[in-house]
Amino acid sequence: MNCLLCHTPYNPITSWQHFLTLKKADCLCAKCRNALLKIAGDICDICGRPSAGLKPSHHQKRLCADCIRWQADDEWKDVLTKNRSVYMYNDFMKEVVALWKFRGDYAVIQAFQDEFCREFYRHFDNTFLIVPVPLSAERLFERGFNQAKALAELLALPIHELLCRRHLEKQSKKSRLERLRTENVFRLSEKTSLRGKHIVLIDDIYTTGTTLRHAAKVLLKAGAASVSSFTLARG
């Protein structure tokens, strides 16, 4: 069997559990699996960033410096209830995401399935509406698939495509300030009331949190009770 990422031949470790439950053998070799660093330990109560230097806010939440800034801005305070992520966005994960997202190796998503589902249910449940962050039509044509929707499909829950996105320059090329000044690229895909609904946005990477907060703002304006996010990796 060849590793899904490095393509090195390896013998997957199997046990009686695999035979009794029909659990699939790991599609990654031990070296690649161990290079995917799971987030653990102390994290920021809002964005989920691992940190040993968290500062309690006046609400006694332990926040990183970025979230203290977000919470100090009246326009963005409490727009995103929380973000949780599975892995650190380290150098290895950057290579994996590039292979998956930019070079179109869709099968790579199999490597994330078990941990993505397990971590989702640690923080959320099936009462939340699952909303993948959309791509613009141009970016979707260029890439061939929406990585956020592909991740959402791993959860085997109803998917609600509530948002549309206008095409702009790639957000990764912009500074945090430039992202904040950008007009909101999201809008509701159809007129709908989200009154009382709790929503989880699904995306691949949390970097500055600006994209997710722009999307959350549109959903809150439509009546959502809260908007959180769940991402594969945390930058």
C-alpha positions in Angstrom: 0.0 0.0 0.0 1.3 3.5 -0.9 0.9 6.5 1.4 -1.7 8.9 0.0 0.7 11.9 0.5 4.3 10.9 0.0 3.4 7.7 -2.1 6.0 5.7 -0.2 5.0 2.0 0.1 4.2 1.0 3.7 2.3 -1.7 5.7 -0.6 -0.1 7.5 -1.0 -1.1 11.1 -4.2 -3.1 11.6 -5.8 -4.7 14.6 -8.8 -6.8 15.5 -10.8 -3.5 15.7 -10.3 -3.1 11.9 -11.7 -6.6 11.2 -14.5 -6.4 13.7 -15.7 -2.9 12.9 -14.6 -2.8 9.2 -12.6 0.3 10.1 -10.3 1.3 7.3 -6.6 1.1 7.6 -4.8 4.5 7.8 -4.2 5.9 4.3 -1.1 7.7 5.5 2.3 6.3 6.5 3.4 6.9 10.1 5.8 9.7 9.1 3.1 11.7 7.3 0.5 11.1 9.9 2.8 12.3 12.7 3.7 15.4 10.6 0.1 16.5 10.8 0.2 18.4 14.1 -3.1 18.3 16.0 -4.0 21.3 18.1 -3.9 20.5 21.8 -3.4 22.3 25.1 -4.4 25.8 25.9 -6.1 27.7 23.2 -7.7 31.1 22.7 -11.4 30.9 23.7 -12.5 32.6 20.5 -10.2 31.8 17.6 -8.7 28.5 18.9 -5.1 29.6 18.5 -2.7 27.5 20.7 -0.9 29.8 23.1 0.7 29.8 26.5 0.4 33.6 26.9 -3.4 34.1 26.9 -4.8 37.1 28.7 -8.1 37.0 30.5 -10.6 39.6 29.1 -13.0 41.5 31.3 -15.5 38.6 30.6 -12.8 36.2 31.9 -12.3 34.7 28.5 -8.7 33.8 27.7 -7.9 35.6 24.5 -4.9 36.0 22.2 -3.7 39.4 21.1 -5.6 39.2 17.8 -8.9 38.5 19.5 -8.5 41.2 22.0 -8.2 43.6 19.0 -11.3 42.1 17.4 -13.3 42.4 20.6 -12.2 46.0 21.1 -13.7 47.0 17.7 -17.4 47.7 18.0 -18.0 46.6 14.4 -16.5 43.2 14.9 -17.1 42.4 18.5 -18.8 39.0 19.0 -19.4 38.6 15.3 -17.7 35.2 15.5 -18.6 33.2 18.6 -15.7 30.9 18.3 -13.5 29.1 15.8 -12.1 25.6 16.3 -9.5 23.9 14.1 -8.0 20.4 13.9 -4.4 20.9 12.8 -1.7 23.5 13.0 -0.9 25.1 9.6 2.7 24.2 9.7 5.1 23.7 6.7 4.0 20.2 6.1 0.3 21.1 6.2 1.0 23.9 3.7 2.4 21.4 1.3 -0.6 19.1 1.8 -3.1 21.9 1.3 -1.3 23.0 -1.9 -1.4 19.4 -3.2 -5.1 19.2 -2.4 -6.4 22.7 -3.2 -4.2 24.1 -5.9 -3.0 20.9 -7.7 -6.4 19.3 -7.6 -5.6 16.0 -5.8 -9.1 15.6 -4.4 -8.4 12.2 -2.8 -6.1 13.9 -0.2 -9.2 14.7 1.8 -9.5 11.1 2.9 -6.5 11.7 5.2 -8.5 14.2 7.3 -11.8 12.4 7.5 -11.6 10.7 10.9 -10.0 13.5 12.8 -12.1 16.2 11.2 -15.4 14.4 12.2 -14.1 13.6 15.7 -13.0 17.2 16.5 -16.2 18.6 15.1 -18.4 16.6 17.5 -16.1 17.7 20.4 -17.2 21.3 19.9 -20.5 21.2 18.0 -23.5 18.9 17.4 -26.1 18.2 14.7 -28.4 21.1 15.8 -26.0 23.5 14.1 -26.6 24.5 10.5 -23.5 23.6 8.4 -22.6 26.4 6.0 -19.5 25.9 3.8 -17.7 29.1 2.9 -18.3 29.5 -0.9 -15.8 30.2 -3.6 -16.6 32.8 -6.3 -17.8 31.3 -9.6 -14.5 32.2 -11.2 -12.4 30.5 -8.5 -14.6 27.4 -8.5 -14.1 27.0 -12.3 -10.4 27.5 -11.9 -10.1 25.0 -9.0 -12.8 22.5 -10.0 -14.2 22.0 -6.5 -14.9 24.0 -3.3 -12.5 22.7 -0.6 -14.9 24.0 2.2 -17.8 22.1 0.8 -15.7 19.0 0.4 -14.8 19.2 4.2 -18.4 19.8 5.1 -19.4 16.7 3.2 -17.1 14.6 5.6 -19.5 15.4 8.4 -22.5 13.6 6.8 -24.9 16.3 7.9 -27.2 18.5 5.8 -25.3 21.2 4.1 -26.8 24.7 3.7 -25.3 26.7 1.0 -26.6 30.0 2.3 -23.9 32.3 0.9 -22.6 33.5 -2.5 -19.3 35.2 -3.1 -18.1 37.9 -5.5 -14.7 37.4 -7.2 -11.9 39.6 -5.9 -8.1 39.4 -5.7 -6.9 36.5 -3.6 -7.3 37.5 0.1 -4.0 35.8 1.0 -2.2 38.6 -0.9 -3.7 41.3 1.3 -2.7 42.6 4.7 -5.1 42.4 7.7 -6.0 46.1 7.3 -6.6 45.7 3.6 -8.9 42.8 4.2 -10.9 44.7 6.8 -11.3 47.6 4.4 -12.5 45.4 1.6 -16.2 45.5 0.9 -18.0 42.4 2.1 -17.8 39.9 -0.8 -20.6 37.7 0.7 -24.3 37.9 0.3 -27.2 35.5 1.0 -27.8 33.1 -1.8 -31.6 33.6 -1.3 -33.8 35.6 1.0 -34.3 33.5 4.1 -34.8 34.1 7.8 -32.2 32.5 10.0 -33.9 33.7 13.2 -32.8 31.6 16.2 -30.4 29.4 14.1 -26.9 28.5 15.3 -24.5 28.2 12.4 -21.1 26.7 11.9 -19.1 28.0 8.9 -16.8 25.3 7.4 -13.5 26.4 5.8 -10.0 25.0 5.2 -7.8 27.5 7.0 -8.3 30.1 9.7 -5.6 32.8 9.1 -6.6 36.2 10.3 -10.3 35.4 10.7 -11.4 38.3 8.5 -13.1 36.1 5.8 -15.0 34.2 8.4 -16.1 37.3 10.1 -17.3 38.9 6.9 -19.4 35.7 6.2 -20.7 35.7 9.8 -21.8 39.3 9.6 -24.1 38.5 6.7 -25.6 35.5 8.5 -26.2 37.5 11.7 -27.9 40.3 9.8 -30.3 37.6 8.5 -31.2 36.8 12.0 -28.8 34.0 13.0 -28.5 33.6 16.8 -24.8 32.8 16.6 -22.1 32.0 14.0 -19.0 29.9 14.8 -16.5 28.3 12.5 -14.7 25.0 12.1 -11.6 24.7 10.0 -9.2 22.0 9.0 -6.1 24.1 10.0 -5.2 27.1 12.1 -2.6 29.5 10.8 
